[in-house]
């Protein structure tokens, strides 16, 4: 533990923080043990339902139901952060202005060449 050197851009992992595992109160440890017991009981219950050879009904996984509902209804669960704002800007706004700039400069160059007499127009009946 003493020779662990922290990375410059990352915080110390919770498992390596001495305050997290040395200075815990008795009630905090008891609460963690209760949560772990509850989780293991739920896992055992799910595994017995899943591996029941006489099972006829479908087993509903509540976590999977919550996840699929959240995937189907993203707007109540969307959190605007710096990353999502930057992604929206980069993939929503910047391409529009970039394409506008490319088409506008190309058209202006073409019109300037036509006015200067440098542009060779090909014969076209449709435009």
TORDRENZA-333172 format. One record per residue (C-alpha): residue number from 1; residue in one letter; y, x, z. Coordinates in steps of 0.1 Angstrom, whole numbers. Each point is the difference from the previous one (the first is absolute). Layout:
REM residues N
+-----+------+-------+-------+-------+
:  nr : rest :     Y :     X :     Z :
+-----+------+-------+-------+-------+
: NUM :    A :     Y :     X :     Z :
...
+-----+------+-------+-------+-------+
This chain:
REM residues 127
+-----+------+-------+-------+-------+
:  nr : rest :     Y :     X :     Z :
+-----+------+-------+-------+-------+
:   1 :    X :     0 :     0 :     0 :
:   2 :    X :    24 :    27 :     9 :
:   3 :    X :    -2 :    17 :   -35 :
:   4 :    X :     8 :   -32 :   -19 :
:   5 :    X :    31 :     4 :   -20 :
:   6 :    X :    18 :   -31 :   -11 :
:   7 :    X :     8 :    -5 :   -37 :
:   8 :    X :    38 :    -1 :    -8 :
:   9 :    X :     0 :   -35 :   -15 :
:  10 :    X :   -28 :   -16 :    20 :
:  11 :    X :    -1 :   -10 :    37 :
:  12 :    X :   -28 :    10 :    23 :
:  13 :    X :   -31 :   -22 :    -4 :
:  14 :    X :    -5 :   -24 :    29 :
:  15 :    X :   -33 :    15 :     8 :
:  16 :    X :    16 :    34 :     6 :
:  17 :    X :    29 :   -11 :    21 :
:  18 :    X :    -8 :     9 :    36 :
:  19 :    X :    22 :   -28 :    13 :
:  20 :    X :   -22 :   -25 :   -17 :
:  21 :    X :   -33 :    10 :    17 :
:  22 :    X :    10 :    19 :    32 :
:  23 :    X :    27 :   -22 :    15 :
:  24 :    X :   -15 :   -34 :    -5 :
:  25 :    X :     2 :   -25 :    28 :
:  26 :    X :   -31 :   -17 :    14 :
:  27 :    X :    10 :   -34 :   -13 :
:  28 :    X :     8 :    14 :   -35 :
:  29 :    X :   -35 :    15 :    -1 :
:  30 :    X :   -15 :   -32 :    12 :
:  31 :    X :    19 :   -20 :   -27 :
:  32 :    X :   -12 :    24 :   -27 :
:  33 :    X :   -36 :    -3 :    13 :
:  34 :    X :     3 :   -38 :    -1 :
:  35 :    X :    13 :     0 :   -35 :
:  36 :    X :   -28 :    24 :   -11 :
:  37 :    X :   -26 :   -23 :    17 :
:  38 :    X :    14 :   -30 :   -18 :
:  39 :    X :     0 :    18 :   -34 :
:  40 :    X :   -36 :    12 :     5 :
:  41 :    X :   -10 :   -35 :    10 :
:  42 :    X :    16 :   -15 :   -31 :
:  43 :    X :   -17 :    26 :   -22 :
:  44 :    X :   -34 :    -6 :    16 :
:  45 :    X :     5 :   -38 :    -5 :
:  46 :    X :     9 :     5 :   -36 :
:  47 :    X :   -29 :    23 :    -7 :
:  48 :    X :   -25 :   -24 :    16 :
:  49 :    X :    13 :   -28 :   -22 :
:  50 :    X :     0 :    22 :   -31 :
:  51 :    X :   -36 :    12 :     6 :
:  52 :    X :   -15 :   -33 :    10 :
:  53 :    X :   -30 :    -5 :   -24 :
:  54 :    X :     2 :   -38 :     4 :
:  55 :    X :    37 :    -3 :    -8 :
:  56 :    X :     9 :   -29 :   -23 :
:  57 :    X :    37 :    -2 :     5 :
:  58 :    X :    28 :    23 :   -13 :
:  59 :    X :    14 :    24 :    26 :
:  60 :    X :    38 :    -1 :     1 :
:  61 :    X :    17 :    33 :     8 :
:  62 :    X :    33 :    -9 :    16 :
:  63 :    X :    16 :    34 :    -9 :
:  64 :    X :   -10 :    -4 :   -36 :
:  65 :    X :    15 :   -36 :    -1 :
:  66 :    X :    33 :    13 :    15 :
:  67 :    X :     1 :    28 :   -25 :
:  68 :    X :    -7 :   -22 :   -30 :
:  69 :    X :    26 :   -25 :    12 :
:  70 :    X :    26 :    28 :     4 :
:  71 :    X :    -8 :    12 :   -35 :
:  72 :    X :     4 :   -34 :   -15 :
:  73 :    X :    33 :    -7 :    18 :
:  74 :    X :    18 :    33 :     0 :
:  75 :    X :    36 :   -12 :     5 :
:  76 :    X :    -3 :   -10 :    37 :
:  77 :    X :   -15 :    33 :     8 :
:  78 :    X :    23 :    22 :   -22 :
:  79 :    X :    21 :    25 :    20 :
:  80 :    X :    29 :    15 :   -19 :
:  81 :    X :     0 :    37 :     8 :
:  82 :    X :    15 :    30 :   -16 :
:  83 :    X :   -31 :     7 :   -20 :
:  84 :    X :    -4 :   -36 :   -14 :
:  85 :    X :    37 :    -1 :    -8 :
:  86 :    X :    -2 :    33 :   -19 :
:  87 :    X :   -31 :   -11 :   -18 :
:  88 :    X :    17 :   -32 :   -11 :
:  89 :    X :    30 :    19 :   -12 :
:  90 :    X :   -21 :    26 :   -19 :
:  91 :    X :   -23 :   -26 :   -17 :
:  92 :    X :    24 :   -29 :    -3 :
:  93 :    X :    35 :    11 :    -5 :
:  94 :    X :    -1 :    36 :   -14 :
:  95 :    X :   -22 :    -8 :   -30 :
:  96 :    X :    24 :   -28 :   -12 :
:  97 :    X :    30 :    24 :     1 :
:  98 :    X :   -20 :    28 :   -15 :
:  99 :    X :   -11 :   -21 :   -29 :
: 100 :    X :    35 :   -14 :    -5 :
: 101 :    X :    14 :    36 :    -1 :
: 102 :    X :   -27 :    12 :   -25 :
: 103 :    X :     5 :   -30 :   -23 :
: 104 :    X :    38 :     1 :     2 :
: 105 :    X :     3 :    37 :    -7 :
: 106 :    X :   -24 :    -2 :   -29 :
: 107 :    X :    19 :   -29 :   -15 :
: 108 :    X :    34 :    17 :     5 :
: 109 :    X :   -14 :    32 :   -16 :
: 110 :    X :   -13 :   -20 :   -29 :
: 111 :    X :    33 :   -18 :    -5 :
: 112 :    X :    19 :    32 :     1 :
: 113 :    X :   -23 :    15 :   -26 :
: 114 :    X :     4 :   -31 :   -22 :
: 115 :    X :    38 :     2 :     3 :
: 116 :    X :     0 :    38 :    -8 :
: 117 :    X :   -23 :    -6 :   -30 :
: 118 :    X :   -28 :    22 :    13 :
: 119 :    X :   -26 :   -28 :     6 :
: 120 :    X :   -23 :    -7 :   -29 :
: 121 :    X :    -9 :   -37 :     1 :
: 122 :    X :   -34 :    -8 :   -14 :
: 123 :    X :    -3 :   -31 :   -22 :
: 124 :    X :   -11 :   -30 :    22 :
: 125 :    X :     2 :   -36 :    -9 :
: 126 :    X :    -7 :   -14 :    35 :
: 127 :    X :    30 :    14 :    18 :
+-----+------+-------+-------+-------+
